[in-house]
């Protein structure tokens, strides 16, 4: 499991310590493989890491993203990360406990919105699993829609 954590706070503040992170690598839980967590502190570094991983054919499984970073604030961080890697699910992990912002983040492309201090390591792990599955289903639905449109285009010409 390849996770990209974009946060300028101490890792302990994010809830990731309980999610199996111990620095850059995590310990395994319940027989699951240990997640490999790449930790960056800026949106620009996240974009570069995501783009490099895509180019190398080894994209991240999930991007965990704070909304208060040195080079990005609010929904612009979600948009920047989504634009860099549109197929990678985003889980917002922030100290901003704001329901309206959470809804806006989901509308902007995040799969989940977690508040630091209000979520446990178990909650982070669950959110990551669910985000991956929702993103897989979304991409599958988009592929099916494109295939349907191709078939309808061919049928319309005949």
Buried (B, 14 or more C-beta within 10 A) or exposed (E): BBBBBBBBBEBEBBBBBBBBBEEEEBEEBEEEEBBBBBBBBBBBBBBEBBEEBBEEEEBBBBBBBBBBBEBBEBBBBBBBBBEBBEEBBBBBBBBBEBEEBBEBBBEBBBBBBBBBEEBEBEBBBBBBBBBBEEBEEBEEEEEEEEEEEEEEEEEEEE
